[in-house]
Amino acid sequence: MIFTFEENSRIVEAYIGEYASGKSEMAINRALELSNQGRRVTLVDLDTVEPFYTLRPIKNQLEKLNLNVISSSREDSFGLGETGAMLNPRARWALRNEGDIILDIGYGVFGAQTLNLVEDIDQTPEFKVIAVLNASRPMTNSLDRILEYVEGLGRVDAIVANTHMGDETTPEIISAGNEIIVEAARILQLPIIYVAIIDELKDRKINIFDLPVKYIKRYMPSAMW
Amino acid sequence: MERVIGESKKSFMTGNEAAAWACLAAGADIMFGYPITPQNEIMHYWTRMAPKYGKGFLQTEDELSAGFTVCGGVQSGKKAFTATAGPGNVLMQEPFGMAEAMRLPLLAIIQQRGGPSSGTVVYSQQEVTLTTYGGNGEGHRIVYSTSTHQEIFDYIIKGFNSAWTHRFPVFILGDGYQAKMREPLEMYDPEDRGIEMVKPYPLIGLGGKIGEDRGPSHLCNIYSLEEELYEVITKVQAEYDALAPQITEYEEKFCEDADIILVTHGVVSRAADDAVKALRAQGIKAGYFRPITLRPFPQKELRAAIAKSGAKKLLVAESAIGQLERLVKQEIYGETVKMETLFMPGVGIIESDLIDKVKSVL
């Protein structure tokens, strides 16, 4: 499904956010959206602390959908366990891949810091850091908390409003979340590039404050680990 | 007590975060800990929130120290806690044993991971034996095995009260899956649910004169004579046995007429719940029994479920090789019901695993 046809020569975006904010879903959906436009896309799992868990279980599924996925796989695991907190060299040099690069930044508490590990990141003018906000998360469930949280993240170029409650998401939950996030974005003077809504709620009435909407498909529930 | 949650509303989060918030809502004063996966985010979130609420945190040099500093913290009258997993749980058995001996209201959250030794960083149910009976002692502990994020929150609040009321160390036994997975739960301030939190109180440095104003505060973890130790342990055992009926918790479904009862605990009981419903829909009379407290174990209740159902078989299923099964065996010794097992150490057990197993043994 195409929402916005990208004419930029190259897109490089990093999705950051709290645990369960939906950053991996946003990164996957964005990567597939671009790929469906015929663009070459690399999706990078940049979880340095628990590298074998985030996208690994669905790596093959995503590769079948024409994405180049940089994520640690079972074969890469050689018994380091947690002492093997490591940077996948393919992730470190991800920007040297041709085409668009979508980075899924794991480990919520470190925000954008992990991006310092990616080579050439400071020489990539098209690079954007996108904060994914879910107002059902306790650290981002009020205006004050969102302001404090986003200000602590470091560089942020734009916001995705992605309020959800997993399987129990309702139009009311999304609408209420949008209200807080819109106000926070205004104060922070950051653009909300879109409101994310799961496909299943497409026909429901949700207050989106005249913002662009992207209907997303959930991939992470099948990433059981 | 300061209100932390405010208006109760649903949140979407990981189990580790739920644990950190629960400790805050329960009025915990300080966490002592040492990092280990998969419990790290308990520490991360506690340290993010602690400064805002005037709470304390100390990262000690290892788990031995973390356990002992909790022992010290609670003696000074602070509601202290720790969280660990796997090899950290092994190291903490010495302080946990001290907490048993001195009857210290210690609370520890254990997010089980795979073993032996450092094993893997995520999921297993291989810390049941360790958490219920680890240490050189008699397992005078209260162990709540949770299965949802809501329960992690609820039982941490309950656990602090159990610890400070009964003065036995309390364990919230989760696992790597519960630690990391995301699901909604409703957080609340205990007072909004009519739960009164037991105020912590100092165990040492008390005022007044011993023998006149108060009795001695006799906190001891070492005895010179075998007979003295015998007396103390026998007395503690009697107290533990007497308290057990009011501490014991379990969950039972469809056991009235079950031909087979699935006995599971923790996150596996979610699969058992689904499996039993699916089997019933197919006309197979399956029942569900889940000990929520692994110590003290709901022994009478499990025996009663077997008796009333007339079940021919029990199926004990766990992500370990027989750690729950051994508990069940010792607790229902003498029952003649046949025991079947499904042991899947290190990996998750899902509904279809249980359904297939039930069909293969009935």
Chai-1 contact restraints between the chains, C-beta under 6 A:
chainA,res_idxA,chainB,res_idxB,connection_type,confidence,min_distance_angstrom,max_distance_angstrom,comment,restraint_id
A,Y19,B,T14,contact,1.0,0.0,6.0,A-B,restraint_1
A,A20,B,F12,contact,1.0,0.0,6.0,A-B,restraint_2
A,A20,B,M13,contact,1.0,0.0,6.0,A-B,restraint_3
A,A20,B,R182,contact,1.0,0.0,6.0,A-B,restraint_4
A,G81,B,S118,contact,1.0,0.0,6.0,A-B,restraint_5
A,G81,B,V121,contact,1.0,0.0,6.0,A-B,restraint_6
A,E82,B,T37,contact,1.0,0.0,6.0,A-B,restraint_7
A,E82,B,V121,contact,1.0,0.0,6.0,A-B,restraint_8
A,V109,B,H44,contact,1.0,0.0,6.0,A-B,restraint_9
A,S136,B,S11,contact,1.0,0.0,6.0,A-B,restraint_10
A,S136,B,F12,contact,1.0,0.0,6.0,A-B,restraint_11
A,P138,B,S11,contact,1.0,0.0,6.0,A-B,restraint_12
A,M165,B,F12,contact,1.0,0.0,6.0,A-B,restraint_13
A,M165,B,P184,contact,1.0,0.0,6.0,A-B,restraint_14
A,G166,B,F12,contact,1.0,0.0,6.0,A-B,restraint_15
A,G166,B,E183,contact,1.0,0.0,6.0,A-B,restraint_16
A,G166,B,P184,contact,1.0,0.0,6.0,A-B,restraint_17
A,E168,B,P184,contact,1.0,0.0,6.0,A-B,restraint_18
